[in-house]
């Protein structure tokens, strides 16, 4: 979340996406919720043995 705060302006503008890789299933709920509270959307995908959380510009 620190990196999202540092890059917040570019994320909001749609100039940047971040990809977070984790094997922590709890993070698949908490990270997207926190990111959305910051005005950025997040998509979660299950990949072989881990989860990929990708941020993207929030669509209004």
N, C-alpha and C positions, 0 to 999 in steps of 0.2 A: 504493500500500500504506500510505502514511502516513495517508491519510484513513480507510482501513479500521481502522487502529489507533486513531485518534481516536474513531471511532464504533462501536468493537467491541462495547460493551455492548448498544447498541440493535440491532445486526445479529444478535447471538447470540439476543436475546430475540424477534426477528422483528418489531420495531417499525419497522425501516428496511430499505430495499433501496438498493443503489447500482448505477448504470449507468455502465459504463466504455466509451467509444467509442475504437477504435483502428484504424489501418490496418496495424499491425505484426502480421504473422501469428505470429511467435514468441511474442507476448504471449498468444495464445489458449491456449497450453499452460502458460506459466510463471505467469501471473496466477491462473488458477483453481487451480493446484496450491498456490501460496502461500496463497491465500485459504482453501482447504480445510484446510491445515495450521494455520490460525488458528481453525478450528471453524465456518467459514461455507461454505455451498455456493455454487457459481457455475455459470451456464449460459452457453454461448457460442452466438451466432447470427451467421451471415454475412448481412449486409445489403448493399445496393448500394454496393460500393466500400469497405466497412469492416466491422469486427466489433463486435458489441455483447456485452459481458460483464456479466451481471446477477447480483448477489449475492442470496442468499436464505437464510433460516434453514435450517440443516442438519437434515435429518430423520434421526432415530435409528432 
